[in-house]
Amino acid sequence: QVQLVESGGGLVQPGESLRLSCAASGITFRLYTIAWYRQTPGKQRELVALIGSGGSTNYTNSVKGRFTISRDNAKNTVYLQMNSLKPEDTADYYCNAHFPITSHDYWGQGTQVTVSS
């Protein structure tokens, strides 16, 4: 059974930091592209950052220079370090595991991030 479990969300003030974690089980983690998406009510889910099996990364423009995605294959975990948080970063953040060969996708349950003074 595949499980992706996100953690690390919370309420912070603008300018502060959070680190999200996504712990995976039931997959050969090192072969998967892992991504963080976020969603706010009434809007489509938005890709925030992704990291490939080889470690290559990509970010949406609005978080470049502030967010860093990384992975620890020994722990089957991906991290999203979020610095200089802004109110517009407020959203539910979801972890996605994508297997490029078969296009299988798995999702976590989400973790809420609220940036507010």
Buried (B, 14 or more C-beta within 10 A) or exposed (E): EEEBBBBBBEEBEEEEEBEBBBBBEEBEBEEBBBBBBBBEEEEEBEEBBBBBBEEEEBBBEEBEEBBBBBBEBEEBBBBBBBBEBEEEBBBBBBBBBBBEEEEEEBBBEBBEBBBEE
